[in-house]
Structures are given as structure tokens and as C-alpha cells.
Amino acid sequence: MINSKTKLVGLIGHPVDHSFSPLMHNAAIKDLKINYRYFAFDVSEENLKDVVAGAKAFNFRGFNITIPHKMNIMKYLDEIDSDAEAIGAVNTVKIENGKAIGYNTDGIGVKKALEEKTGILYDKNILIIGSGGASRAVSFELAKDNNLTIVNRNIEKAENLSKEISGKLKKENPLNYGGLDINIENFDIIINTTPVGMYPHTEVEPVIPLNNIKKDAVVMDLIYNPLEPVFLKEAKKYGAKTINGIGMLVYQGAVSFEIWTGVKPDIYVMKKSIISKI
């Protein structure tokens, strides 16, 4: 029951009508029987500056930030977590004692989804395809304990991101970079962070060829609609283990949920709520 004591959380983005975040968060809230509600708010760029003040005024506990506001929201926050500052983007805001504090849980979400399939990630050779916002968070998190190579159609963008992350993490062995024609035979894990293959544009070629993939490699695609995008279909042909974007979506959301509520949600409940709707 929604009443005067209901604690509000939500999603800020533009557009947001496609998002599964309300579905999975409210499923977790119902499962835990806590007095919270999660809503999605479509906010245009010109109104973004009013979001933090409005959330504070309405006593929100926090909110997620999605495309296209993950970077621009930062200038309106009171504090920013060190990792989110280094990544240069925020996807989670907690409001506490009148302060809006920014975090980034995207990279952690990918790491947890991978570890669910592979075990602890350490000293792995990982290929990241793409150099956009998702790549920034994923690369920063995974580069802490692994050997990363970032590739992109625009090699200069891959180079810039590789150098930026290497500098922020003070890596003794800097991140490698290259184009989409890279030899993939030595990579333990390959992650597509680009939207190639996302609904409704599902009938496309894989972002890179996978015929030379390492035996028992793990291939991940951050796309979750469709559940098996073309990149993962191709990876399966060559015997790779595959992971779609549901795990990343759920785990990043679960970390956000815990930041707001102090309670760990049931991952299975969150996953089930999404899969039942796709």
C-alpha cells in the first residue's frame, strides 16, 4: 500500500518507456515487503538541473540515471563516489542527509554477471568492443585486476579511452587498443558494449568475426533484447560460453537497490520479472 511513509526511488532518462528497471525493482520491493516504490520519469535535457532539487524536496531516497544524462547529472550533485568520478559518469544517486551522492554500478554489474559464470576474475585477457559510456564503466572496473584491450571502429576513440583508464588506475602495464580487425584467439573473455544487434535492428552481422575464438572463451553482450543477440548466436557456433545483458542489468540494479535501502534484493526475483516480459 502506498501511503505517506512510502519511500520513493526511480529512474531518470529520456526516453524511459522501454526500461525494465521499474519491473525488476518493484518485484524486489514486493518480495522484501518493504515500503518503497520505483517509478520511471522521462526528463528532457533542459529540465535535468531541476531533478536533484525536486528529488530532495519530495524526499526521494534516490534514483537511477540512464541515457542520455549519465554525465550531465554530475554537475548537479553534492558528492561523487571516487570510482564514478574516475569513470566520468553516474548511474545511481543516493539522497542522504540532504545531499545527493553519485555512484556508478554498471561496471560492478558486469563483473558480477561474469563471475556468476566464470568464477573470480583475475589476470584474464579481456577484449572490450566499443568505447562509449557503457565501455567506460565496464573497462574501468575490469581493468583493475585484468589485462584489457579496447577496440572500436574509430581507433582514436579506443586509444583515448585506453590511455585515460590506464592513467586513472595508474596501470604499470597500460591497456591495449585497436580496431575491429584484431586477432581474438588469445582472449579469455570478449564483451560487446555496442548496440549492434539490439531490437529492433536484430538482423545484422556480428560486430566482429568470432571464427578464431579461443576454446572455452566467454562471450558477453550487454544487449538483453533480444535475449540472444546475433553476437551470442555466432559465439555459440564456435563453442563459447555466452552471457546476455540480463545479468548486467540485474546486478547493477541490485547494487543500486542496496545503496538506497541497505537491503540486498533477491537476484532470482529480479531476473524472473524481466525474462517473463521479454
Backbone hydrogen bonds in HBPLUS format (Angstrom, degrees):
<---DONOR---> <-ACCEPTOR-->    atom                        ^
c    i                          cat <-CA-CA->   ^        H-A-AA   ^      H-
h    n   atom  resd res      DA  || num        DHA   H-A  angle D-A-AA Bond
n    s   type  num  typ     dist DA aas  dist angle  dist       angle   num
A0006-THR N   A0003-ASN O   3.11 MM   3  5.42 167.4  2.13 113.5 117.3     1
A0007-LYS N   A0035-ASN O   2.89 MM  28  6.27 171.5  1.90 149.5 150.0     2
A0037-ARG N   A0007-LYS O   3.02 MM  30  6.46 140.4  2.18 162.1 165.2     3
A0061-ARG N   A0008-LEU O   2.83 MM  53  5.88 168.4  1.84 164.0 166.9     4
A0009-VAL N   A0037-ARG O   3.01 MM  28  6.22 157.8  2.06 164.0 163.4     5
A0039-PHE N   A0009-VAL O   3.06 MM  30  6.59 149.3  2.16 137.0 142.0     6
A0064-ASN N   A0010-GLY O   2.64 MM  54  6.10 159.2  1.69 155.4 159.4     7
A0011-LEU N   A0039-PHE O   2.78 MM  28  6.30 140.0  1.94 149.1 160.5     8
A0041-PHE N   A0011-LEU O   2.74 MM  30  5.87 158.9  1.78 159.1 165.2     9
A0012-ILE N   A0064-ASN O   2.84 MM  52  6.08 152.1  1.92 143.2 151.4    10
A0066-THR N   A0012-ILE O   2.94 MM  54  6.28 159.2  1.98 164.6 165.5    11
A0013-GLY N   A0041-PHE O   3.27 MM  28  6.66 155.6  2.33 165.6 168.8    12
A0043-VAL N   A0013-GLY O   2.82 MM  30  5.62 155.6  1.88 150.5 157.0    13
A0014-HIS N   A0067-ILE O   3.10 MM  53  6.40 169.0  2.11 144.0 141.4    14
A0019-SER N   A0016-VAL O   3.07 MM   3  5.42 162.4  2.10 115.1 120.7    15
A0024-MET N   A0020-PHE O   3.08 MM   4  6.40 166.1  2.10 164.1 166.3    16
A0025-HIS N   A0021-SER O   2.95 MM   4  5.97 166.7  1.97 159.1 163.2    17
A0026-ASN N   A0022-PRO O   2.97 MM   4  5.83 161.7  2.01 143.1 148.9    18
A0027-ALA N   A0023-LEU O   3.08 MM   4  6.13 141.2  2.24 136.7 147.3    19
A0028-ALA N   A0024-MET O   3.11 MM   4  6.30 153.0  2.18 139.7 145.9    20
A0029-ILE N   A0025-HIS O   2.90 MM   4  6.18 153.5  1.97 146.8 154.9    21
A0030-LYS N   A0026-ASN O   2.94 MM   4  6.03 160.8  1.98 141.3 146.1    22
A0031-ASP N   A0027-ALA O   2.98 MM   4  6.14 157.0  2.03 143.3 150.0    23
A0032-LEU N   A0028-ALA O   3.00 MM   4  6.18 150.5  2.09 145.6 152.6    24
A0033-LYS N   A0029-ILE O   2.92 MM   4  5.97 120.1  2.28 138.3 154.0    25
A0034-ILE N   A0029-ILE O   3.39 MM   5  5.78 160.0  2.44 147.8 152.8    26
A0033-LYS N   A0030-LYS O   3.21 MM   3  4.99 140.8  2.37  92.8 104.1    27
A0036-TYR N   A0034-ILE O   2.97 MM   2  5.80 135.8  2.17 104.6  91.7    28
A0047-ASN N   A0044-SER O   3.05 MM   3  5.53 147.3  2.16 111.8 121.4    29
A0048-LEU N   A0045-GLU O   3.16 MM   3  5.26 161.7  2.19 107.4 113.1    30
A0050-ASP N   A0047-ASN O   3.09 MM   3  5.67 150.3  2.18 114.1 122.2    31
A0051-VAL N   A0048-LEU O   3.03 MM   3  5.35 158.6  2.08 113.1 119.8    32
A0054-GLY N   A0050-ASP O   2.92 MM   4  5.96 157.1  1.98 148.7 156.1    33
A0055-ALA N   A0051-VAL O   2.81 MM   4  5.98 158.7  1.86 153.9 159.7    34
A0056-LYS N   A0052-VAL O   3.00 MM   4  6.20 158.0  2.05 150.1 155.8    35
A0057-ALA N   A0053-ALA O   2.95 MM   4  6.13 157.4  2.00 144.8 151.5    36
A0058-PHE N   A0054-GLY O   2.96 MM   4  6.17 149.4  2.05 148.3 155.6    37
A0060-PHE N   A0055-ALA O   2.88 MM   5  5.14 170.7  1.88 157.2 156.6    38
A0059-ASN N   A0056-LYS O   3.08 MM   3  4.98 158.9  2.13 103.2 108.2    39
A0095-ILE N   A0061-ARG O   3.03 MM  34  5.19 175.8  2.03 122.4 123.3    40
A0063-PHE N   A0093-VAL O   2.90 MM  30  5.29 146.5  2.01 138.3 148.5    41
A0093-VAL N   A0063-PHE O   2.76 MM  30  5.29 153.8  1.82 158.6 167.5    42
A0065-ILE N   A0091-ASN O   2.87 MM  26  4.49 153.4  1.94 112.2 115.7    43
A0069-HIS N   A0066-THR O   3.00 MM   3  5.98 157.3  2.06 142.3 138.8    44
A0073-ILE N   A0069-HIS O   3.03 MM   4  5.76 154.8  2.09 152.6 154.5    45
A0090-VAL N   A0070-LYS O   2.85 MM  20  5.02 165.5  1.87 133.6 137.4    46
A0074-MET N   A0071-MET O   3.16 MM   3  5.76 151.1  2.25 114.1 121.6    47
A0076-TYR N   A0073-ILE O   3.02 MM   3  5.64 159.8  2.06 119.3 125.8    48
A0077-LEU N   A0074-MET O   3.25 MM   3  5.48 170.9  2.26 112.8 115.3    49
A0078-ASP N   A0100-ALA O   2.95 MM  22  5.28 141.1  2.10 138.6 150.8    50
A0079-GLU N   A0100-ALA O   3.19 MM  21  6.48 158.7  2.24 151.9 151.0    51
A0102-GLY N   A0079-GLU O   2.91 MM  23  6.29 158.7  1.95 139.7 144.3    52
A0081-ASP N   A0102-GLY O   2.82 MM  21  5.90 178.1  1.82 161.7 162.2    53
A0085-GLU N   A0081-ASP O   2.91 MM   4  6.14 154.1  1.97 155.7 164.1    54
A0086-ALA N   A0082-SER O   2.99 MM   4  6.22 153.4  2.06 144.1 150.8    55
A0087-ILE N   A0083-ASP O   2.86 MM   4  6.11 156.7  1.91 151.9 158.7    56
A0088-GLY N   A0084-ALA O   2.86 MM   4  5.92 149.0  1.95 141.8 150.4    57
A0091-ASN N   A0103-TYR O   2.96 MM  12  6.32 148.5  2.06 145.8 155.4    58
A0092-THR N   A0103-TYR O   3.15 MM  11  5.08 152.4  2.23 144.9 138.7    59
A0103-TYR N   A0092-THR O   2.75 MM  11  5.08 153.4  1.82 158.3 161.2    60
A0094-LYS N   A0101-ILE O   2.86 MM   7  5.18 160.9  1.89 150.2 154.2    61
A0101-ILE N   A0094-LYS O   2.80 MM   7  5.18 170.3  1.81 154.1 157.2    62
A0096-GLU N   A0099-LYS O   2.89 MM   3  5.31 154.6  1.96 151.5 155.6    63
A0099-LYS N   A0096-GLU O   2.96 MM   3  5.31 162.2  1.99 114.0 119.8    64
A0109-GLY N   A0105-THR O   2.89 MM   4  6.04 150.2  1.98 146.3 155.1    65
A0110-VAL N   A0106-ASP O   3.09 MM   4  6.48 153.3  2.17 150.4 156.1    66
A0111-LYS N   A0107-GLY O   2.99 MM   4  6.24 164.0  2.02 150.3 155.1    67
A0112-LYS N   A0108-ILE O   2.91 MM   4  6.11 164.8  1.93 154.8 158.1    68
A0113-ALA N   A0109-GLY O   3.07 MM   4  6.20 156.6  2.13 142.7 149.3    69
A0114-LEU N   A0110-VAL O   2.92 MM   4  6.13 156.1  1.98 151.8 158.1    70
A0115-GLU N   A0111-LYS O   2.88 MM   4  6.09 163.0  1.91 151.8 156.9    71
A0116-GLU N   A0112-LYS O   3.00 MM   4  6.11 139.8  2.17 140.9 150.6    72
A0117-LYS N   A0114-LEU O   2.93 MM   3  5.34 138.0  2.11 107.0 118.5    73
A0118-THR N   A0114-LEU O   2.80 MM   4  5.97 150.4  1.89 151.5 161.7    74
A0119-GLY N   A0115-GLU O   2.91 MM   4  4.47 152.9  1.98 118.6 123.8    75
A0123-ASP N   A0145-ASP O   2.72 MM  22  5.90 171.8  1.73 159.0 156.4    76
A0147-ASN N   A0124-LYS O   2.86 MM  23  5.92 160.0  1.90 156.5 163.0    77
A0188-ASP N   A0125-ASN O   2.80 MM  63  5.30 138.5  1.97 137.3 150.7    78
A0189-ILE N   A0125-ASN O   3.25 MM  64  6.56 160.3  2.29 152.3 153.9    79
A0126-ILE N   A0147-ASN O   2.86 MM  21  6.08 170.4  1.87 164.3 167.5    80
A0149-THR N   A0126-ILE O   2.96 MM  23  6.36 142.8  2.10 160.6 170.2    81
A0127-LEU N   A0189-ILE O   2.85 MM  62  6.27 162.3  1.88 156.2 161.3    82
A0191-ILE N   A0127-LEU O   2.85 MM  64  6.18 163.7  1.87 167.6 172.9    83
A0128-ILE N   A0149-THR O   2.83 MM  21  6.12 170.1  1.84 166.3 169.0    84
A0151-VAL N   A0128-ILE O   2.91 MM  23  6.28 163.7  1.93 169.2 173.2    85
A0129-ILE N   A0191-ILE O   2.85 MM  62  6.08 169.1  1.86 173.4 171.2    86
A0193-THR N   A0129-ILE O   2.98 MM  64  5.81 163.4  2.00 153.2 158.6    87
A0130-GLY N   A0151-VAL O   2.78 MM  21  5.97 176.7  1.79 173.0 174.1    88
A0136-ARG N   A0132-GLY O   3.06 MM   4  6.35 149.5  2.15 150.9 159.4    89
A0138-VAL N   A0134-ALA O   3.07 MM   4  6.25 173.0  2.07 158.9 161.2    90
A0139-SER N   A0135-SER O   2.78 MM   4  5.65 165.6  1.80 150.9 156.0    91
A0140-PHE N   A0136-ARG O   3.05 MM   4  6.06 161.1  2.09 143.4 149.0    92
A0141-GLU N   A0137-ALA O   3.19 MM   4  6.33 162.0  2.23 145.9 150.1    93
A0142-LEU N   A0138-VAL O   3.01 MM   4  6.14 174.2  2.01 158.0 159.9    94
A0143-ALA N   A0139-SER O   2.91 MM   4  5.71 146.0  2.02 146.0 153.8    95
A0144-LYS N   A0141-GLU O   3.43 MM   3  5.87 158.6  2.48 106.5 112.4    96
A0176-ASN N   A0148-LEU O   3.05 MM  28  6.36 161.2  2.08 156.8 153.5    97
A0150-ILE N   A0176-ASN O   2.97 MM  26  6.32 160.4  2.01 136.6 136.0    98
A0178-GLY N   A0150-ILE O   3.04 MM  28  6.53 134.2  2.26 146.8 149.0    99
A0152-ASN N   A0178-GLY O   3.21 MM  26  6.75 148.8  2.31 147.8 151.0   100
A0157-LYS N   A0154-ASN O   3.09 MM   3  5.62 129.5  2.35 110.2 121.6   101
A0158-ALA N   A0154-ASN O   3.40 MM   4  6.83 154.7  2.46 147.0 153.9   102
A0159-GLU N   A0155-ILE O   2.87 MM   4  6.13 157.4  1.92 153.4 160.0   103
A0160-ASN N   A0156-GLU O   2.91 MM   4  6.12 162.2  1.94 148.3 152.7   104
A0161-LEU N   A0157-LYS O   3.06 MM   4  6.22 164.9  2.08 148.3 151.9   105
A0162-SER N   A0158-ALA O   2.97 MM   4  6.06 160.8  2.01 147.1 152.9   106
A0163-LYS N   A0159-GLU O   2.98 MM   4  6.16 164.6  2.00 154.0 157.6   107
A0164-GLU N   A0160-ASN O   2.94 MM   4  6.07 154.4  2.01 144.5 152.3   108
A0165-ILE N   A0161-LEU O   2.98 MM   4  6.14 170.0  1.99 156.4 157.8   109
A0166-SER N   A0162-SER O   3.00 MM   4  6.07 160.9  2.03 146.0 152.1   110
A0167-GLY N   A0163-LYS O   2.98 MM   4  6.09 156.2  2.03 143.9 149.8   111
A0168-LYS N   A0164-GLU O   3.03 MM   4  6.29 159.3  2.07 148.6 154.0   112
A0169-LEU N   A0165-ILE O   2.94 MM   4  6.05 155.8  2.00 153.0 158.8   113
A0170-LYS N   A0166-SER O   2.90 MM   4  5.71 108.7  2.42 131.1 147.5   114
A0171-LYS N   A0166-SER O   3.00 MM   5  5.10 159.9  2.04 144.7 150.3   115
A0170-LYS N   A0167-GLY O   3.25 MM   3  4.91 147.3  2.36  91.2 100.7   116
A0187-PHE N   A0184-ILE O   3.27 MM   3  5.77 173.8  2.27 122.5 123.6   117
A0218-VAL N   A0188-ASP O   2.93 MM  30  6.35 163.2  1.96 153.2 157.2   118
A0190-ILE N   A0218-VAL O   2.90 MM  28  6.38 155.0  1.96 158.8 166.5   119
A0220-MET N   A0190-ILE O   2.79 MM  30  6.18 166.4  1.81 163.8 168.5   120
A0192-ASN N   A0220-MET O   2.85 MM  28  6.29 161.0  1.88 154.9 158.7   121
A0222-LEU N   A0192-ASN O   3.15 MM  30  6.35 169.6  2.16 172.5 170.0   122
A0198-MET N   A0195-PRO O   2.99 MM   3  5.46 156.8  2.05 144.3 141.2   123
A0201-HIS N   A0198-MET O   2.79 MM   3  5.64 122.9  2.11 145.0 143.0   124
A0199-TYR N   A0225-ASN O   2.90 MM  26  5.75 167.4  1.92 147.7 143.5   125
A0213-ILE N   A0210-LEU O   3.20 MM   3  5.35 148.5  2.31 121.9 118.3   126
A0217-ALA N   A0214-LYS O   3.14 MM   3  5.40 146.2  2.26 134.7 129.0   127
A0241-LYS N   A0217-ALA O   3.02 MM  24  6.37 156.7  2.08 161.7 163.5   128
A0219-VAL N   A0241-LYS O   2.76 MM  22  6.13 167.6  1.77 167.4 169.9   129
A0243-ILE N   A0219-VAL O   2.95 MM  24  6.36 141.5  2.10 152.1 156.3   130
A0221-ASP N   A0243-ILE O   3.00 MM  22  6.47 155.1  2.06 164.4 172.4   131
A0245-GLY N   A0223-ILE O   2.86 MM  22  4.73 156.5  1.91 129.8 124.7   132
A0232-LEU N   A0229-PRO O   3.01 MM   3  5.60 127.1  2.30 114.3 126.5   133
A0233-LYS N   A0229-PRO O   3.11 MM   4  6.44 156.6  2.17 152.0 159.3   134
A0234-GLU N   A0230-VAL O   2.97 MM   4  6.15 159.7  2.02 149.6 154.2   135
A0235-ALA N   A0231-PHE O   3.05 MM   4  6.25 152.1  2.13 137.0 144.9   136
A0236-LYS N   A0232-LEU O   2.99 MM   4  6.19 153.8  2.06 148.5 154.0   137
A0237-LYS N   A0234-GLU O   3.16 MM   3  5.33 130.5  2.41  99.4 112.0   138
A0238-TYR N   A0235-ALA O   3.07 MM   3  5.53 143.3  2.21 108.0 117.6   139
A0240-ALA N   A0235-ALA O   3.19 MM   5  5.42 161.8  2.23 144.0 138.6   140
A0239-GLY N   A0236-LYS O   3.08 MM   3  5.03 166.7  2.10 109.9 110.2   141
A0249-LEU N   A0245-GLY O   2.97 MM   4  6.14 169.7  1.98 156.9 160.0   142
A0250-VAL N   A0246-ILE O   2.89 MM   4  6.07 166.6  1.91 158.0 161.2   143
A0251-TYR N   A0247-GLY O   2.87 MM   4  5.95 170.6  1.88 153.9 157.2   144
A0252-GLN N   A0248-MET O   2.93 MM   4  5.93 165.8  1.95 151.1 155.4   145
A0253-GLY N   A0249-LEU O   3.14 MM   4  6.12 150.1  2.23 134.5 143.3   146
A0254-ALA N   A0250-VAL O   2.74 MM   4  5.97 146.8  1.85 148.5 158.8   147
A0255-VAL N   A0251-TYR O   3.04 MM   4  6.26 153.6  2.12 146.2 151.5   148
A0256-SER N   A0252-GLN O   3.11 MM   4  6.36 158.3  2.16 142.7 148.6   149
A0257-PHE N   A0253-GLY O   2.83 MM   4  6.03 160.3  1.87 149.0 154.9   150
A0258-GLU N   A0254-ALA O   3.04 MM   4  6.26 155.1  2.10 143.1 148.6   151
A0259-ILE N   A0255-VAL O   3.01 MM   4  6.27 149.2  2.11 144.9 153.7   152
A0259-ILE N   A0256-SER O   3.04 MM   3  5.02 116.3  2.46  94.5 110.6   153
A0260-TRP N   A0256-SER O   3.05 MM   4  6.43 153.8  2.13 155.3 161.3   154
A0261-THR N   A0257-PHE O   2.94 MM   4  6.06 169.8  1.95 155.4 158.7   155
A0262-GLY N   A0258-GLU O   2.78 MM   4  4.74 147.7  1.89 125.6 134.5   156
A0270-MET N   A0266-ASP O   3.21 MM   4  6.58 158.4  2.26 152.5 158.3   157
A0271-LYS N   A0267-ILE O   2.92 MM   4  6.19 166.8  1.94 158.9 162.3   158
A0272-LYS N   A0268-TYR O   2.92 MM   4  6.00 169.8  1.93 153.5 156.8   159
A0273-SER N   A0269-VAL O   3.17 MM   4  6.27 152.8  2.25 142.2 148.5   160
A0274-ILE N   A0271-LYS O   3.09 MM   3  5.41 128.0  2.37 104.1 116.9   161
A0275-ILE N   A0271-LYS O   2.98 MM   4  6.23 173.0  1.99 169.2 167.6   162
A0276-SER N   A0272-LYS O   3.10 MM   4  6.00 154.5  2.17 144.8 150.5   163
A0277-LYS N   A0274-ILE O   2.86 MM   3  5.44 156.8  1.91 118.1 125.8   164
A0278-ILE N   A0275-ILE O   3.37 MM   3  5.33 150.7  2.46  98.8 106.6   165
